Amino acid sequence: MNKLYAVGEALIDFIPSDRDINLKDVTQFSPQVGGAPANVASCVAKLGGNAAMITQVGNDAFGEKIIDKLGIIGVDTQYLKQTSKANTALAFVSLTAEGERDFAFYRKPSADMLLEACEIRNIVLDTTDILHFCSVDLVDYPIKEVHRVLIDKMLKVNGTVVFDPNLRFPLWKDLDALHNTVLEFVPKAHIVKISDEELAFITRIKNKEAAIASLFKGNVEAVIYTEGKAGASLYTKEGLIAQASGFEVDALDATGAGDAFIGAINYQLLKYGKNKLFEDSYQCLKFANAVGALTTMVYGAIDSLPTEQQVLTFIRGENE
């Protein structure tokens, strides 16, 4: 089957018309479909892979916008439910001059958080499939149990589980709860992607090498450590096995760049098999860095995603 299943939030990002301005002072926004898992599924589909989104949106205009957008880009939306019990999640974003972001979320609760495990029991997974998840929907709502059920299903068929914590501190009243929740779910994954900004919080270890080593618990086979435009590194239990520098581009908007990076990793795993990550590590990271860099050159997350041919052309241009 070779299919990516992304579970978690799908929402509307309101991207500001102006940069380098505080969120409270933004006067105009453009609504863009987003949410980390939705971005990852969209990245895989845009590159040419098979991807499905597992979530719930509201019976509202924003929910319809998400369904339409994911469908257009090629994401399987048969597991995307709608409810009248809550609205679709919203996120308002402000951008610095360098394209970095600040968020204000509206989820009290949102429709995705209310998705019940009984809604996804008919999903059939295969050993060649990948389950991707983040931490935003690991809050104490029904969606958390959905994650547990899907992870158990994927592990039983010997599929691959990928976890990108993608921490969003404003969504958690108790940061200790966030810390403990991430540590609970890390050992369930085969591949963990973690950023330089997240490592110390999650591990509570200051030394980078020691902190990364501490993540190898349970099922974890690989840790992908990302440093934004500086690039990414791949670690196994034996230590560092590959590093790939980032690409210098004129960044407009970093929204979704990390999601595009791990989406590109997932795409390569689907296309070539999990061994691709270990046997051709540098090229795997380089391709993902290129995808992430290209997304920063266009506003929005999903609208900025490149095709595989665009990525290969970009890499060739950089090598000339």
N, C-alpha and C positions, 0 to 999 in steps of 0.2 A: 504493500500500500504506500509506504514512504510518505507519510502525511504528518504535518505539524498540527498539533492541537494546542492552541493558546487559551488559557483560562484566566479570567480576571476581568478588570474594568475596561469598558469601552465608554468613552465620554466625549464631550465637546470641549475643545480648547478654544478659548477666546483670545486670539493673538492680537496684540496692540498694533495700531497703525504707526505709532512713534516708538523709537528706541531711546534708551538712556533716560527714562522717566519713571518715577515711582508709580506703583500700581494705582494708588488712589488718585493720581493726576491724569491717568489715561482717559481720553475722551472718546476714542473710537476703537472698536474691536472687530476682528473678522472671525467668524465661527469656523473651526476646523475639527474634523473627526480625529480623535486621539485616544489616549489611554495606552500605557506601555504594552500590554498583551495584544491589543488591537494593532498597534504599530508593528509589532514583531510579526504577527500573522500577515499583515499587509506587505511587509518587506519580503517575506518568503514568496508570497504570491506574485509580487511585482518582478522578482528576479526569475520567476518561472517555475516555482515549486508549488506543492499542493498543501494548502493550509486551511484550517477551520478555526472559527472563533466560538468559544464557549462562554456565554455571559448572559446577562439580562438587561434590557433597557426599558424605559417607560413607554406607555401608550401615549406618546407625545411627539411633537414635530422633531425634536432632537433625536429621539429614538429612531424615527423613520429615516432621518438624515444618516445616521450611523449604518443602518441596515442597507440603505441604498449605496452608500459610499463603499462599504466593504464588498458588496456584491459586484459593483462596477470594477473594482480592482482585482476581483477574482477569488476572494476569500469565501469559503463555504460557510453560509450563515444558517444552515438547518438546525444548529444547536443554539442559536441566538434567540432567546425568549423575550416576550414582552409582558409587562404587568401594569395594572392600574393602581397598585399598592404604593408605588413611589415613582418619582420622576427620574429621568436620565441624569446622570452625574454631569456637573459642569466644572470647568477649571478656568479661572481668569489668570492670564500670564502677563508679566511685564518683562521687558528685555533691556539688558545693559547695552552699551555701545559695542561690546564684543559679542553680543548675541546670547549671553548667559541669562538665566531666567529666575523669576520669583513667581510663586503660585498662590492663589486663593481658591480653595475647593468648596463646592456646594454639594454635600453628600450627608443628609441628616435624617434617615439614611437615603441612599440612592438605590435605584432599581437593581443594580448588579449585586449589591450586598444581600439582597433578599432571595437570590436564586437558591432553590432547594435541591438537595442531593437526589431526590426522587426524580427530578427533571432530566437527569443525565445518565440514568442507569441503563438506557438502551444503547449507549455509545459502545461500539466494539472497537477495541484497539488491537494493534498487531506489533510484532517484534521489531519491525522496521520503522515504527512510528516514533515521534518525539512529543513529549508533553512539556510545554513551557509555561512557567508561572513566575509571578513577582510577589512582593509583600503587601501591596496596597490593599488587596482583598483578603488578607489573612487576619482581618479584624474579627472580633467575636460576633459574627453574624452567620446566617446559614451558608453563605458562600465559602466560609472556611472549611466546612465539612465537605463541600463539593471538591475542594482541592484534595482533601485526604482520600476521598473515594477514588478520584481519578489517578492520583499517584499510586495508590495500592493496585489499581487495575493495570497501570502501565508496568509496574514492577513485576506483576504476576505473569505478564506475557514477555518479559525480558526486553521491553522497549527502553527508550532513553528518556531520562528526566533532566530537564535543564532549569536552573533556578537563577534568576537575576533579581536580587533583593530590591533594587530600584527604590531606595528609601525615600519616603515623603513624610518628614517629621510633623508637619502641621496636621496630619490626619490621625495622629495618635496622642491622646491625652496623657498617656503614661509611656515615656520612652523606655522604661525598663521592660514594659510589656512588649514593645516592638523588638527590643534586643533579644528577649527570651523567645519570642515567636520565631524570629529569623534563625536563631540557633536550633530551635526544634525542627525546622524544615530543611536546613542545610544538609544533614546526613541522609535525607531522603533522595537527594539529587545525585546524578552521576557527574554533571558538569555545573559548576558554580561560576557565574560571572560577577565580579565585584570591582567597584571603582576605588580609586585612591582616596576619595572623600568618604567612603563607607567603611573601609577596612578597619580602622582603629575603633570606630563605634561598635561594629559587630563583634570584633574579637577582644576588644579592650586590651590589646597588646600594642605597644608603640613601635617595636621593631618590625619592619615590613616582612622580612623573611620568616621570622618566627610567627607573625600573625597569619600569614598565608599558610604556613605549615599546620597551624592549629585547625584549619578548616577541613583537613583530610580526616574525616570521621564517617562512619557508616558506608554509604555507597559512593562517596566522592572519589572520582578518578582524575579529575582535572579541575584546576582553578584558573580562570582567565582574568587577569588583573589589568584593568584599563586605566589610562592616565590622560584621557581627553586627547587633545591634539598631539601629545607626546607619544601616543601609540599604545601598544598592548603587549602583554607577556603571558606565556602559557607555562603553568607549573603542573607537575605530577607529584606523587609522593616522594620521588627521587630528587625533586627540586626543579629549578628553572630549566626548560628545554628549548624555548624559543622566545625571541623578542622581535617586534616589528615596529618601526617608527611610524608616526602619523604623517599625514600629508598637509602641507601648508596651503591653505585656501583662504579666500576672503569670506569669513563667516558672517551670515546675516542673522541666523536663528538656530540655536543649538537644540531646540525642541525636537525630541525623538532621535537624536544622533546616537545615543547609547542603545536605544531600542533597535535602530537600524544595524548597528554593529552586531549585536547578538542575533538579530534576524538573519544577517548574512552568514554567521557561523552555523545557525540551524539549517539554512538553505544548503550549505556545503555538506553538512552531515547527512541530510536527506538524499542529496545527489550522489555522493561518493561513499557513504557509510561512515560510521563513527571513527574508524581507524584513520580517516583523512586528517583528523585533528592531531593525531599523534605521529603519523608518518610524514606529513607534509605541513608541519606546524607553521613555519614561517609564511608560506604562501597563503595558508588559511587565514592567518591573522592579517596579512597584508591586504587581502581581498576585503575583509571585514572593515579594516581601517578606511579603505577607499570608499566603501558604501557609507560609512558614518560621515566622512568628510564631505561627500557630495550632498548629503541631506542638509548640511549646515549652510549651503549656498542658496537655499530657497526657503521662503517662509512656510511654516507649518511642518507637520510631521509626515503624514501620509502623502500629501501632495508633492513632497520633496523627494520621495523615494525613487531611485534610479532602476533601470532595467539592467540585466546582466551585461548586455552589449555596451551600455553606457559606462559601466564600471570598468570593463576590460579596455575600452578606448581611453578612459581617464588614466588607467595605470600605464598603458603604453605611452601616453603623452608625457607622463611624469618620468618615465625611464629614458626618454629620448634626450 
